[in-house]
Amino acid sequence: MTDRRTQLAENLAQVEERIASACASAGREREDVTLIVVTKTYPASDVRILYELGVREVAENRDQDAAPKAAACADLSLTWHFVGQLQTNKVRSVAGYAGVVQSVDRVKLVTALSAAAVRSGRELGCLIQVALDAESGERGDRGGVAPDAIEELAASVEEAEGLRLDGLMTVAPLAGPYAGRQRAAFDRLVEFSSRLRGNHPAANMVSAGMSADLEDAIAAGATHVRVGTAVLGVRPRLG
């Protein structure tokens, strides 16, 4: 456990240095950017170590992994972010532990999240996932709505009981005009965020960037970066 703590502390320090350097290069304050550590495939014991090291925001992308981990760490003051594609049959479980769902991409999901939030007596923050590889009316290969559907979905979140519209999220696309162009993709997301805040001023969260491209995201204006491998190490293969 001591070795693991040392490893995580060193990795976290390196990521912190990268974030601070990227903020300095972009002329931004370090406190403008929040680190979310993506703990998928890693045990609750790692989450506890990260908490001891000062991490307060963690993310998961599969409810079957997240729910028991969140339960095992229920005594810790953590904000859990759900970042994976979410099926409606998992919503009730996710609403029990997540503070923020970053992958909202359809009205049916908004309706289900609202009902679950009301049932559990909690308010859920919601980010609309934007798919920069999706044509109008389509969803992206990795989830998310086409850009022209952002406002309609935002209005539905804002009107839904138990939900709070926090902003936008994207995953750098593997196909389409932004494939391999992370900075351009994140710049585009920030443009959409500026437009969104015209009608929804409080929706100022921009979640973008991961281990390989967090500098591009920060340069573009992301407020939150989702970092897994750079903190926790290369993930074990599943199956």
N, C-alpha and C positions, 0 to 999 in steps of 0.2 A: 504493500500500500504506500510505503514511503517513496519507493521508486516511482510509482504511478503519480503521486502528488508532485514529485520533482519534475517529472516529464510534463505534466499538465501546466505547472507553474511556468516552466521555460517556454512552452508553446504559447501560452497565454501572453507572456511578456513580449514574445516576438510579434504576435498579432497586434497587441497594443501599440508597439513601436510602428508597425506598418500603418495603423489607423491614424496615429498622431502625425506621422510624416505626410500621409496623404492629405490630412486636414490642413497642415501647414502649407503644403504646396498649392492647395486650392484656396488659401486665404480664409479658411473656416476655423472656428473654435473647436477644440477637441470635444467639448461637451455637446456639440451639435449632432454628433453621431453616436448611436447606441449599438453596442455589440450584442447580437443574439447568438448564443452558441447552440448549434444544431447537434443534438445528442443521440440521433437515431443510430440504432444497433449497439449503443454503448449502455452499460448498466447504471442502475440508480446510484451505485457507489461512486461512479465518476461524477454524477450530478452533485452529490454531496461534497466531493472535493472541490468542484468548480465553485460551489456556493461559498465554501471556506476561503476560496481565493478571490471572492468578490463578485462573481457572476450572479446576476439577478434575473436575467431573461434567457430562457432556453426554448428550443423548438423541436418538434417532432413532426413526422409526416405520415405515420401509420397509427391509427387508434389502438390497434391490438398491442403495440409496443408502448405507446404513450400512457394509456390508462393505468396499467399496473405500476409504471415508473412514477407517475404523478402521485399515485396513492402511497407509494413507498417514501415519497419525499413531501408528504402533505404537511409536515411540521416546519418546512422551510418556506420562507417568504419569497416565493418565486412567481414570475409571470410566465405561464406556458403559452407558447405560440403554436398553433396548428398550421403547418405550411404545405401539406400534401393535398392531392385531390381528395375531396370529401364526398362520400356517398351519403345519401339521406338516412340510411339505416344506421349510420354511425353517429349521427348528429347528437342524439340524446346523451351518449357517453361523452363525446367531446365537450359538450356544453357543461359537463360536470367539473371539468378541470381547466379548460383553456380560458385564458384571459382575452386572447386575440385569435381570430381565425383569419389567416392571411390569404386564403384561397377561395374566396367567394366569387363564383363565376356564373350563377344562374339564379333566376327568381325563385325557382322551386327550392333551392338550397336556402335562400333568405327566409322563406316561409317556414321551413323546418327548423332553422336556427332560432327564429323568433319564438316559435312554440316551445322549444326546448329551454331557451333562456328564461321565459316566463315561468315554466314549470319548475325550474331549479332556483328561481328567485335571484338570478344573477344577470348582470349586464355583460354582453359580449361585444368586444371591439371587433370590427370587420374591416378587412382590406379587400378591395376589388382586385382580383388578379387579372392583369392585362396580358393578352397573348399578342405579341408583336408579329407572330407568324400566321395570324388568323385573318381570313377574309370576313367581310360583313356577314353576320348571321351565323358564323362558325365559332367553334371553340378551338383552342390551340392544341397541338400534340401533347403538351405537358400541362393541359388545363388552361383556364383563363378565357376571358371574353375578347372579342375583336374590339379595337379602340372605339368604334362608333356606338358601342353598346354601354360604354362606361356610365354616361349620365343617367340612362334609364335604370340601370342597376343601382346606382348611387341613391337615386330617389326612393327606390323600393327599400333599401337598407334604412335610410333616414326615417321613413314612415313606419318601419316595423317596430313593434313593442319589444323591449328588451335588448335591442341592438344599438350599437353606436358606430357611425361611419368614421373610420379613422384615416383612411387614405387609400393608396394604391400599392400594389406589389407586382413585380415581374420576375421571370426567370429568363436569363439571356437565351434567346431562341437558337436552336440547332439548325433550323432551315429558314428559308425566306430571305428577304432583303437585309435582315440584320444578323444573319448567321455569321459568326466570327467577328462581328463589329459591336463588341460589348459597350464601348463608350457611346457609340451612336444610339444603341438601344436604350441605354440609361438616360441619355439626353432627351430622347423622345418621351420616356416615361415622366421625366420631370416637367416637360411641356404639358403633358396631359394632367399632371398634378396641379400645375398653375391654373389651368382651365377649370379643373374641378373645384378648386378653392373659391372661384368666383361665385358659385352657387352654394358651396358648402365650406365656409371659411375654417371650420374646425378640423376638416379632413386633411391635415397637413403632414401625415406620415408617408414617407416614400421608402419602401423596403426593396432593396436591390443590392446585388453584389454578393459573392460568396468567396470561398478561399482563394480562388485563382484570379478574381477580377474585382476585389473590394476597392482597390485604388481607383479604377474607372468609375465605380458607382459613387464614391465620395467626391471625385472631381465633378461629376455630373450634378450632385446635390442630394444624394440619398441621405435620409435621416437614420436609417437602420440598415445594418449589414448582417447577413446570416452566414456564419462561419462554422463549419464542422471539421473537416479534415485537418485544417491548419492548427486547430486547437487539440483535437482528440487523436489525431493520427489517421493513417490509412485504414479504412473500415474493413473488417473481416468480411469475406465473401459469405453470402447467405446461401443456405441449402447445400 
